[in-house]
Amino acid sequence: MSVFGGDRVCAAAGCGTILSVYNPSSRCVIHDEREVSLQARASRMDRPSEARRCGTAACERWFESPNPKRLFCSDRCRLQAFYEHRRAAADAIQ
C-alpha cells in the first residue's frame, strides 16, 4: 500500500480539506468526484445516437439513444420485460 505525504491540502480553490496520506489525488473526494462526473457527462454527450429496436417482444418501436446499454424504448417497456422475466422465473420454480 502506498502512503503519500502528510499535511497535504485539497488543490481545489477555496477548499481547506486536509488530504489523507492514502489519497493519491491532489484533491479531496468531493472535488475529485465532481471533476470525474463532468468528464463522464461530457463523454456521454459526445456519443452518437444509435437507432435500435425495443427489447420487449410485444413492442415493435424503434428508438435512438447514445447509451449502448439501453434496451427499451420507454420505462413502460422496461418494466413489462422485468415483470415477464420475473413471472417466467416464478413459473420455472413451481
C-alpha positions as CSV (number, residue, x, y, z in Angstrom):
1,M,0.0,0.0,0.0
2,S,1.4,3.4,-1.0
3,V,1.5,6.2,1.5
4,F,1.6,9.8,0.3
5,G,2.9,12.8,2.2
6,G,1.1,14.2,5.2
7,D,-0.2,17.8,5.7
8,R,-1.5,18.0,2.1
9,V,-4.5,20.3,1.4
10,C,-7.0,19.9,-1.4
11,A,-5.9,21.8,-4.5
12,A,-9.4,23.0,-5.3
13,A,-9.9,26.7,-4.9
14,G,-11.3,27.6,-1.5
15,C,-11.2,24.1,-0.1
16,G,-9.2,23.6,3.0
17,T,-9.7,19.8,3.4
18,I,-6.6,18.0,4.7
19,L,-6.0,15.0,2.4
20,S,-5.5,11.5,3.8
21,V,-2.0,10.0,3.5
22,Y,-3.7,7.2,1.5
23,N,-5.3,9.6,-1.1
24,P,-3.1,9.7,-4.2
25,S,-5.1,12.6,-5.7
26,S,-4.3,16.2,-5.1
27,R,-8.0,16.9,-4.5
28,C,-10.4,15.7,-1.8
29,V,-13.1,13.2,-2.6
30,I,-15.8,15.9,-3.2
31,H,-13.8,17.9,-5.7
32,D,-12.4,14.8,-7.4
33,E,-15.8,13.2,-8.0
34,R,-17.2,16.4,-9.5
35,E,-14.4,16.5,-12.0
36,V,-14.9,12.9,-12.9
37,S,-18.7,13.2,-13.3
38,L,-18.3,16.3,-15.5
39,Q,-15.8,14.4,-17.7
40,A,-18.1,11.3,-17.8
41,R,-21.1,13.5,-18.7
42,A,-19.1,15.2,-21.5
43,S,-18.1,11.9,-23.0
44,R,-21.7,10.7,-23.0
45,M,-22.8,13.9,-24.7
46,D,-20.2,13.3,-27.5
47,R,-21.5,9.8,-28.3
48,P,-23.6,9.5,-31.4
49,S,-27.1,8.2,-31.1
50,E,-27.8,4.7,-32.4
51,A,-31.2,3.5,-33.7
52,R,-32.3,0.2,-32.3
53,R,-35.5,-1.8,-31.8
54,C,-37.1,-2.1,-28.4
55,G,-36.2,-5.2,-26.5
56,T,-39.8,-6.1,-25.5
57,A,-41.2,-8.9,-27.6
58,A,-44.6,-7.1,-28.0
59,C,-43.2,-3.7,-28.9
60,E,-42.1,-3.0,-32.5
61,R,-40.9,0.6,-31.9
62,W,-37.5,1.9,-33.0
63,F,-35.8,4.4,-30.8
64,E,-32.5,6.3,-30.7
65,S,-30.1,6.6,-27.7
66,P,-26.4,7.4,-27.2
67,N,-26.4,4.9,-24.4
68,P,-25.3,1.5,-25.7
69,K,-26.8,-0.3,-22.7
70,R,-30.3,1.0,-23.2
71,L,-32.5,-1.8,-24.5
72,F,-36.0,-0.5,-24.2
73,C,-37.8,2.5,-25.8
74,S,-39.6,3.5,-22.6
75,D,-39.9,2.8,-18.9
76,R,-43.2,1.1,-19.6
77,C,-41.5,-1.5,-21.9
78,R,-38.6,-1.9,-19.5
79,L,-41.0,-2.7,-16.6
80,Q,-43.0,-5.0,-18.8
81,A,-39.9,-7.0,-19.6
82,F,-38.9,-7.1,-16.0
83,Y,-42.2,-8.5,-14.9
84,E,-42.3,-11.0,-17.7
85,H,-38.8,-12.2,-16.7
86,R,-39.9,-12.4,-13.1
87,R,-43.1,-14.3,-14.0
88,A,-41.1,-16.8,-16.0
89,A,-38.6,-17.4,-13.2
90,A,-41.5,-18.0,-10.7
91,D,-43.1,-20.5,-13.2
92,A,-39.8,-22.3,-13.5
93,I,-39.6,-22.8,-9.7
94,Q,-43.1,-24.3,-9.5
